[in-house]
Amino acid sequence: MHRIIYSVIFYLALPVIMIRLLGRSLKVPAYRKRIGERFALQTMPQGFDKNKLTLWIHAVSVGETAASAPLVKELQRLYPDVQIVMTTMTPTGSDRVRMLFGESVMHVYIPYDLPGACNRFLDKYRPSLLILMETELWPNLVHSCHHRGVKLLLANGRLSEKSAAGYGRLATFTRSLLEKFDRIAAQAAPDAQRFIVLGANPEKVEVTGSLKFLVDVNEKEKQAYFCAIENTARPVLVAASTREGEEEKVLAAFKKCLAEIPSLLLVLIPRHPERFAKAGKLSEDEGFITVKRSDGGIVGPNIQVVIGDSMGEMLDYYNVATIAFVGGSLVDTGCQNILEPAALGIPILVGPSQYNFATICKQLEHAGGLKTVQNEMELAQSISTLIADERAQQEMGDRGKRLVRENQNALPALMKLVVPLILKP
């Protein structure tokens, strides 16, 4: 009954959902493309073979797609004849799939969680296994897969206290949903316990660690642009994946730091491409000499702020950082990926909103590789303190890097759960 009510509400909300989708497309035109895929009305891609074994992996957007990369590559290595279909919800997620995997996987947008759309998708692709990354608990999708005998695995499972409380308000509904999963691979013990409390079978829940620790930071040739920044020998603050309302706070902290460290360079990288221009204008309005990465020119000694308006270069930005501030944390959006700078041995500062990476933030802070700041004033103070103490920078960076290296066992632990589900008829 709960699922029927949910479906009726979803159908009634469709006009609002479509208006919102079209509204987002005013800033990101890609949102109004491939709309048919969101209802599983697309034509089948060339080369798809219904007679081959098909695995379906769903990753919401960029972060989950990046986390899934080691899993996808291992599946391709072990099962070279298997077809992999990858779904995301966002255009940036779609772009990241293409960037990471090229044509080796088939990408489509996940259908809306409506009974008809879910069943059409399953009719088209006929997967034997669906791997949902992190916390993608879609009632109709899970029900349709379970009803058809499609194996269900929640990989890299994460459930914050806030999310668990929300699901707990619909205890019966949530229990019936979690009971349908064949296996749940949780990132950490607290996540596993929350899934069990909400109704997951304890025998099917296992702590495998986080795939996000498997950060690929292999050395590659630096582009001239980043070499030029590095060669200036200026201290560089990289403020990465900042969200709406956060750039103002970072710029305020930066202004305070400049009074003590006039050579400090800020590289400001908004989370979403549609906000690149706004971040640049905010910086200019504050009186900073600002350039965009897309300008391509050399960052001269007079430049104070670089707007990182490019995609796929996050590791390049972090590679020139003296200190990394990871955004989504001074506003209440739960923090973005802190493990990339940690893997590179860069000291990390984050704000208090950390629920997307709560366990990992605690691990890094306990290890001494990360510091939490409560506001822009504390951010400025911590930046200035670290810039003045190169030994503290080095020690903090080394501790974070060591923690990442010590947590590289997530993939083999996860594969122990995945392989039996692939082989199981």
MOGI-V395869 format. One record per pair of residues at least 12 apart in sequence whose ideal C-beta (glycine too) atoms are under 6 Angstrom apart, sorted by the first residue. I is the first residue (numbers start at 1). GAP is how many residues later the second one is. Records with the same first field share a line. If there is no record, write none. Layout:
BEGIN
I: GAP ; GAP
END
This chain:
BEGIN
2: 171
3: 136
6: 133
7: 108
10: 104
27: 247
28: 246
30: 61
37: 71 ; 72
38: 71 ; 74
39: 78
40: 71 ; 77 ; 80 ; 81
45: 61
52: 31
53: 29 ; 75
54: 29 ; 71 ; 73
55: 27 ; 29 ; 74
56: 29 ; 71 ; 74
57: 29 ; 74
58: 29 ; 52 ; 74 ; 78
59: 29 ; 74
60: 29
61: 29 ; 32
62: 30 ; 31 ; 34
63: 274
64: 69 ; 70
65: 28 ; 31 ; 32
67: 89 ; 144 ; 145
68: 65
69: 31
70: 141 ; 144 ; 341
84: 21
85: 21 ; 40
86: 19 ; 21
87: 21 ; 23
89: 21
94: 13
99: 213
113: 25 ; 27 ; 28
115: 25
118: 22 ; 23 ; 26
119: 25
122: 22 ; 26
127: 23
129: 22 ; 292 ; 293
130: 15 ; 20 ; 22
131: 22 ; 24
132: 22
133: 22 ; 23
134: 22 ; 24
135: 23 ; 24
137: 40
139: 38
142: 35 ; 38
146: 34
151: 31 ; 270
152: 29 ; 30
153: 30 ; 268
154: 27 ; 30
155: 30 ; 259
156: 31 ; 55
157: 27 ; 28 ; 29 ; 34
158: 29 ; 33
159: 32 ; 35 ; 36
160: 195 ; 198
162: 193
164: 30
167: 31
174: 24 ; 25
175: 24
178: 20 ; 21 ; 22
182: 239
183: 21 ; 234
184: 16 ; 21
185: 21 ; 23 ; 229 ; 232
186: 21
187: 23
188: 171
189: 18
192: 13 ; 15
208: 202 ; 205 ; 206
209: 198 ; 201
210: 200
211: 199
212: 127
213: 191 ; 194 ; 197
214: 197
215: 124 ; 125 ; 128
217: 126 ; 127
226: 90 ; 94
228: 70
229: 70 ; 91
230: 90
234: 29 ; 31
235: 29 ; 87 ; 152
236: 29 ; 84 ; 85 ; 86
237: 29 ; 86
238: 29 ; 79 ; 80 ; 83 ; 86
239: 29 ; 86
240: 29 ; 86 ; 87
241: 30 ; 86 ; 87 ; 95
242: 28 ; 85
243: 28 ; 84 ; 85 ; 88 ; 90
245: 86
246: 81 ; 84 ; 85
247: 32 ; 35
249: 81 ; 127
251: 35
252: 124
253: 123 ; 126 ; 127
254: 12
256: 124
257: 123 ; 126 ; 127
260: 124
261: 126
266: 39
267: 39 ; 41 ; 50
268: 37 ; 39
269: 39
276: 33
279: 28
280: 27
283: 22
288: 16 ; 17
289: 13 ; 14 ; 15
290: 15
291: 12 ; 15
292: 15 ; 17
293: 15 ; 16 ; 17
294: 15
318: 22 ; 23 ; 26
321: 25
323: 24 ; 60 ; 63
324: 17 ; 22 ; 24
325: 24
326: 12 ; 24
329: 21 ; 22 ; 24
330: 21
332: 21
334: 19 ; 21 ; 22
335: 15 ; 19 ; 21 ; 22
338: 19
342: 27 ; 58 ; 62
343: 61
345: 52 ; 56
346: 51
347: 39 ; 46 ; 49 ; 50
348: 22
349: 22 ; 24 ; 33
350: 22
352: 22
364: 36 ; 39
367: 32 ; 36
368: 31
369: 27 ; 30 ; 31 ; 34
END
